[in-house]
C-alpha cells in the first residue's frame, strides 16, 4: 500500500463531519452518561522525545507520568476503553477515564507501559496489523518511528492492556471502495485475533475520520465500539469522541479539556 500523504493538525486532526445514520443490529451497551453523551477518553500516540515532532503527538515519559498523576489526584482511574464502557453500561464509570494509544508505536512497550503500571492504570493500544514491525510511513514530515511487532503486540496484551484495531495500513476510511473498506476493518480484526488469540472489540478510525459507510463496515466486522475524534452527528457507540493529549498538556490545559468535554472536577487545576 502507498503511504498516506496528508498531514495532521495538533489538537483536532481532521474530524469527520457526516450525517447521522441510525444504528441497527445487535445490542450495544450505552456509553456512560455525560452532557455530551459520551465518556471522557484521552488519545495518546507516541511516548518519547517530543523535540522532533511536527504533529504534536509525542509525549515525554515524565510528562505522561505527571498527566496520569493529575488524574489520580482527582480520584480518577485510567482504564482501557473496554473496561470503561462495560462499567458505564452498569452505571459505574463516574470516576473512570479511558486511555488510548493510537498507531501501535513500539515505544509503548518500553516507555508508556511502565508508567501505566506504576499508576495501576490500563489502556487500549490501537495497532496496525498490516504494518507490524514497520514504521509510520503515513506521516510525510517524519520522524520515522518503529511500530510494534507481532511478538511485541502479544507482550502488550499479556501485560493486561487491551488491543484494538486501527485498520491495516492507517488509511482514511471514508471514500474507500467497499472491498478495501472490508479489508481494513474485518481483515485487521482477523489478523489481531491470530496475533493475540482474541478478536478485538474496539476500532479506531485513522485520522479520526468517520462516515456512515465506515461505521457500517466496523459494525459488520464484529466490533462493539468505534472511536473517532469529533464525530459530530454520528456520535454513538460506533463513533465515540476522544480528547487529544499532547506534551504541552499540564494542569490548566488538562482542566480546560476536561471542562470542554463537559465534566467539572473537584480540586485545584494544578
Residue pairs with C-beta under 8 A, 6 or more apart in sequence:
1 130
1 168
1 169
1 171
3 137
3 138
3 140
4 137
4 138
4 139
4 169
4 170
4 171
4 172
4 206
5 138
5 140
6 14
6 172
6 207
7 54
7 55
7 139
7 140
7 141
8 14
8 55
8 57
8 139
8 207
10 55
10 56
10 244
10 246
11 56
11 244
11 246
12 208
12 229
12 230
12 244
13 55
13 207
13 208
13 229
13 244
14 207
14 208
14 209
14 229
15 208
15 209
15 228
15 229
15 230
15 231
15 232
16 174
16 205
16 208
16 209
16 210
16 211
16 228
16 229
16 230
16 231
16 232
16 234
16 239
17 230
17 232
18 174
18 210
18 211
18 212
18 232
18 233
18 234
19 212
19 233
19 234
20 233
20 234
21 212
21 215
21 216
21 234
23 219
23 236
23 237
23 238
25 219
28 224
28 225
28 237
28 238
29 85
29 86
29 88
29 89
29 224
29 237
30 88
30 89
30 237
31 37
31 38
31 39
31 85
31 88
31 237
31 240
32 38
32 39
32 84
32 85
32 87
32 88
32 91
32 93
32 94
32 96
33 88
34 40
34 261
34 262
34 263
35 262
35 263
36 235
36 241
36 261
36 262
37 235
38 235
38 240
38 241
39 84
39 85
39 88
39 93
39 96
39 97
39 98
39 240
40 97
40 98
40 243
40 258
40 261
40 263
41 81
41 84
41 97
41 98
41 99
41 100
41 227
41 240
41 241
41 242
41 243
42 78
42 97
42 98
42 99
42 100
42 242
42 243
42 245
43 100
43 102
43 229
43 242
43 243
43 244
43 245
44 59
44 64
44 99
44 100
44 101
44 102
44 112
44 123
44 245
45 57
45 58
45 59
45 101
45 102
45 103
45 105
46 53
46 57
46 58
46 59
46 103
46 105
46 107
46 145
47 58
47 59
47 60
47 61
47 64
47 101
47 105
47 107
47 108
47 111
47 112
47 115
48 58
48 60
48 61
48 107
48 111
48 145
49 58
49 60
50 58
50 59
50 60
50 63
50 247
52 142
52 143
53 143
53 247
54 141
54 142
55 139
55 141
56 246
56 247
56 248
57 246
58 247
59 67
59 245
59 246
59 247
60 247
61 111
61 112
61 115
63 247
63 249
63 250
64 111
64 112
64 115
65 115
65 118
65 119
66 250
67 245
67 249
67 250
67 254
68 78
68 115
68 116
68 119
68 121
69 119
70 250
70 251
70 254
70 270
71 77
71 78
71 97
72 119
73 267
74 265
74 266
74 267
75 95
75 266
76 95
76 96
76 97
77 95
77 96
77 97
77 120
77 121
78 96
78 97
78 98
78 99
78 116
78 119
78 121
78 122
78 123
79 87
79 96
79 97
79 98
79 99
79 121
79 122
79 123
80 98
80 99
80 122
80 123
80 124
80 161
80 162
81 98
81 100
81 124
81 162
81 164
81 202
81 225
81 227
82 124
82 162
82 201
82 202
82 225
83 96
83 122
83 162
84 93
84 96
84 97
84 98
85 93
85 98
85 224
85 225
85 237
87 93
87 96
88 96
98 124
98 242
99 116
99 121
99 122
99 123
99 124
100 123
100 124
100 125
100 126
100 164
100 204
100 227
100 242
101 108
101 112
101 123
101 124
101 125
101 126
102 126
102 166
102 204
103 126
103 127
103 128
103 136
103 147
103 166
103 170
104 125
104 126
104 127
104 128
104 131
104 147
104 148
104 153
104 166
105 136
105 145
105 146
105 147
105 148
106 145
106 146
106 147
106 148
106 149
106 152
107 145
108 125
108 148
108 156
109 148
109 152
109 155
109 156
112 123
113 156
113 159
113 161
116 122
116 123
116 161
117 159
122 160
122 161
122 162
123 161
123 162
124 161
124 162
124 163
124 164
124 202
125 148
125 153
125 156
125 161
125 162
125 163
125 164
126 164
126 165
126 166
126 202
126 203
126 204
126 227
127 147
127 148
127 153
127 163
127 164
127 165
127 166
127 192
128 134
128 147
128 166
128 167
128 168
128 169
128 170
128 188
129 153
129 165
129 168
129 188
129 191
129 192
129 195
130 167
130 168
130 169
130 188
130 191
131 137
131 147
131 168
131 169
131 170
132 147
132 148
132 149
132 150
132 153
132 195
133 146
133 147
133 148
133 149
133 150
134 146
134 147
135 144
135 145
135 146
135 147
136 144
136 145
136 147
136 170
137 144
138 169
138 170
138 171
138 206
148 156
150 195
153 163
153 192
153 195
153 196
154 195
154 196
156 163
157 163
157 196
157 198
162 200
162 202
163 192
163 195
163 196
163 198
163 200
164 200
164 201
164 202
164 203
164 204
164 227
165 185
165 188
165 189
165 192
165 200
165 202
165 203
165 204
165 223
166 188
166 203
166 204
166 206
167 173
167 184
167 185
167 188
167 203
167 205
167 206
168 183
168 184
168 187
168 188
168 191
169 184
170 206
171 180
171 184
171 206
172 206
172 207
172 209
173 181
173 184
173 185
173 205
173 206
173 209
173 210
173 211
173 213
173 214
173 217
174 209
174 210
174 211
174 213
174 214
175 211
176 184
178 213
178 217
181 213
181 214
181 217
182 217
182 220
182 221
184 217
185 203
185 214
185 217
185 218
185 220
185 221
185 223
186 217
186 220
186 221
186 222
189 199
189 200
189 203
189 221
189 222
189 223
190 199
192 198
192 199
192 200
193 199
193 200
199 222
200 223
201 223
201 224
201 225
202 223
202 224
202 225
202 226
202 227
203 218
203 221
203 223
203 225
203 226
203 227
204 226
204 227
205 214
205 226
205 227
205 228
205 239
208 228
208 229
208 230
208 242
209 228
210 226
210 228
210 231
210 234
210 239
211 234
212 234
214 226
215 226
215 234
215 238
215 239
218 226
218 238
219 238
223 238
224 237
225 237
225 238
225 240
226 237
226 238
226 239
226 240
227 239
227 240
227 242
228 234
228 239
228 240
228 241
228 242
229 241
229 242
229 244
230 241
231 239
231 240
231 241
235 241
241 261
243 257
243 260
243 261
245 254
245 257
249 257
251 268
251 269
251 270
252 269
254 269
255 265
255 269
258 264
258 265
259 265
